[in-house]
């Protein structure tokens, strides 16, 4: 987000409409690479889903 909104100065609407491939191409066009990060594995995804559920819990 920081790269798209800050460095590329995209509007939030334009940023969220981009695909990851388009964002990577924009980064390469500027001579940079998209920010690298650790890949999210199944346990990391499960932890995020538990912490931030799509629907409120009934419990």
Buried (B, 14 or more C-beta within 10 A) or exposed (E): EEBBBEEBEBEEEEBEEBEEEEBEEBBEEEEEEBEEEEEEEEEEEEEEEEEEEEEEEEE
